[in-house]
Amino acid sequence: ESRPIVISKDFDAQLIEIVQQYRQRTEQFKEKVIDPYASSPERSPPVSEYKSIQLMINDNRKYIAWLSLVTIAFNYNLWFIPVRMAFPYHDPEAVPLWFTLDIIADIIYVIDIIVFQPRLQFCKGGDIIYDKDVIKKKYRGSSRFQNDVLSVLPSDLLYFLFGFKSVFRINRLMKSEAFFEFSDRLEGIMTKAYIWRVIRTIGYLMFILHLNACLYYVASEYQGIGKTKWVYSGQGSAYLRCYYFAVRTLINIGGLPEPHTVFEITFQLANFFVGVFVFSSLIGQMRDVIGAATASQTYFRASMDACVEYMVSNHIPRLVQTRVRTWYNYTWDSQGMLDESELLEQMPLVMRTAIAVDINLATFQKIDLFKGCDNQMLVDMLLRLKSIVYLPGDFVCKKGDIGKEMYIIKAGEVQVIGGPDNKIVFVTLKAGCVFGEISLLQSSANGGNRRTANVAAHGFANLFVLDKKDLNDILIHYPESQKVLARKGRKLMKAKGKTAPVKDEGEKKKGLAMFGQKPPTPKMLRAFGGFGKGGLLEKLRVCDDLMSGIMVQTHICNLVCVWQWI
Ligand SMILES: Nc1nc2c(ncn2[C@@H]2O[C@@H]3COP(=O)(O)O[C@H]3[C@H]2O)c(=O)[nH]1
């Protein structure tokens, strides 16, 4: 309360009064409070019903198809009313055709008013209004309804009084809102909305030329056709000649016959001004539309150029420069942007989740490692994934490094490699496979968090990366899934032969990819020369790196060999 409290001798009395007032007000307020869980007396639809209604509002293709028909009818009136007013196109042969077309356009207008508009749901204060009576009432009280009704008033009946003149149909142009609504809705559903924007802007340009052609013909008629050099001569197709004149004046191409009379000079001047202002602004609009359509391409080029410039000024080796350029080009070609997450970040969580679930959840559910995990946990994981592109031959992870991330292959292949010069390919992993999980699921105690193998991109590999920190953050909320993953991690460790402490360089690499996930069979052991002198034991020393992954088996073998030796 902003009321100042005067502290006086009878402060206690004042305080008691204030407290009493406060209590009264709270009681009053309580009475007014609406219980948020109490059912609303108004009928409200279940959420599932909302979905179809929302479609009606934003994305109803059938409604857009209908609007396209209304737009055609509107454009018929928009283009033909002036041309029929200006040019002598109402000859007895053409009248039936015009009459039929007019009636068809009128029927479309009427159907729109009676059938479609009164059924169009709308949003009020965030609520979707679906009640048919309310919708009808809203439409009838709108300015759109007034315009729609005015646009279908049968002013054509004046034909009977004044003859067949298209000027009586001028009220049909009041249906313009339908055109703009169609345009907005179409943009909303098109993948390349700029194509429509370009077409629309070209349409505006052509319409201005069309109007100008009509005006030129009217001006010529006013002056007398063929009377002066400036007016339409009366030869050739009247419309085409006038349109050609309009193009030359409005685009300021020049080479026009000189105007002589005051009227001609005024007309010509007005035309030049319209050309300069209207035309140039429309052409500017076109540039904006095309600029917006290629904005992402421009951004990509600019960032690549800046990066190349940076590398050149820092004398980065040519090979590295080429690799960076290749990365830029491939990333752009494969995903149409450099950083997908940048785009998604702008969206609210619910939208991001919808997109992520739609794109990747099915793939995730198939991954063995995540089987048995909470679905919601997978969704949380999807939201933390980052997409990274690796070039052919790039090392994604190196044996012995600390594992801070795990990877899911989105597209392309990676190879688990080892041996001298990393020439041996142990496994090739394809789209949908997970790797890098072994070191991630282990604790750092005893070096358990170290990479057990080298993994390199085979061709171009598009990977999802999940950070260890992100994974841990998620798992805090899903103790059951955490247990599942920990169990799987232990299993993997056993399967891949990952054992306890790291002793030295030779022994610290523990993954034995060569044997895959199974222990060596007797056949494999025989291939290594059995247990005899110069056999397995010696090879074990040479192939220490390879064999260290099956340490348990190796210890047994060692014991047997030592016994044989003795
Ligand atoms: N050690 C080993 N790793 C493999 C094999 N096949 C795939 N990998 C993956 O290679 C990854 C290397 O890093 P990690 O040890 O974190 O996790 C490893 C596994 O996910 C294999 O046969 N042996």
The ligand as an SDF file (V2000), in Angstrom:
LIG
                    3D

 23 26  0  0  0  0  0  0  0  0999 V2000
   37.9440  -51.1290  -28.1500 N   0  0  0  0  0  0  0  0  0  0  0  0
   37.0350  -51.2480  -29.0980 C   0  0  0  0  0  0  0  0  0  0  0  0
   36.2480  -50.1910  -29.3560 N   0  0  0  0  0  0  0  0  0  0  0  0
   35.2880  -50.3010  -30.3140 C   0  0  0  0  0  0  0  0  0  0  0  0
   35.1270  -51.4880  -31.0340 C   0  0  0  0  0  0  0  0  0  0  0  0
   34.0960  -51.3020  -31.8740 N   0  0  0  0  0  0  0  0  0  0  0  0
   33.6520  -50.0420  -31.6800 C   0  0  0  0  0  0  0  0  0  0  0  0
   34.3750  -49.4250  -30.7380 N   0  0  0  0  0  0  0  0  0  0  0  0
   34.1400  -48.0390  -30.2670 C   0  0  0  0  0  0  0  0  0  0  0  0
   35.3360  -47.2630  -30.3730 O   0  0  0  0  0  0  0  0  0  0  0  0
   35.2890  -46.3480  -29.2920 C   0  0  0  0  0  0  0  0  0  0  0  0
   36.5790  -45.6760  -28.8940 C   0  0  0  0  0  0  0  0  0  0  0  0
   36.3110  -44.8680  -27.7660 O   0  0  0  0  0  0  0  0  0  0  0  0
   35.6480  -45.5320  -26.4580 P   0  0  0  0  0  0  0  0  0  0  0  0
   36.6260  -46.4350  -25.8270 O   0  0  0  0  0  0  0  0  0  0  0  0
   35.0530  -44.4890  -25.6450 O   0  0  0  0  0  0  0  0  0  0  0  0
   34.4660  -46.4290  -27.0760 O   0  0  0  0  0  0  0  0  0  0  0  0
   34.8310  -47.2260  -28.1700 C   0  0  0  0  0  0  0  0  0  0  0  0
   33.7370  -48.0180  -28.8070 C   0  0  0  0  0  0  0  0  0  0  0  0
   32.5300  -47.3210  -28.7170 O   0  0  0  0  0  0  0  0  0  0  0  0
   35.9800  -52.5930  -30.7480 C   0  0  0  0  0  0  0  0  0  0  0  0
   35.8860  -53.6680  -31.3650 O   0  0  0  0  0  0  0  0  0  0  0  0
   36.9200  -52.4180  -29.7690 N   0  0  0  0  0  0  0  0  0  0  0  0
  1  2  1  0
  2  3  2  0
  2 23  1  0
  3  4  1  0
  4  5  2  0
  4  8  1  0
  5  6  1  0
  5 21  1  0
  6  7  2  0
  7  8  1  0
  8  9  1  0
  9 10  1  0
  9 19  1  0
 10 11  1  0
 11 12  1  0
 11 18  1  0
 12 13  1  0
 13 14  1  0
 14 15  2  0
 14 16  1  0
 14 17  1  0
 17 18  1  0
 18 19  1  0
 19 20  1  0
 21 22  2  0
 21 23  1  0
M  END
$$$$
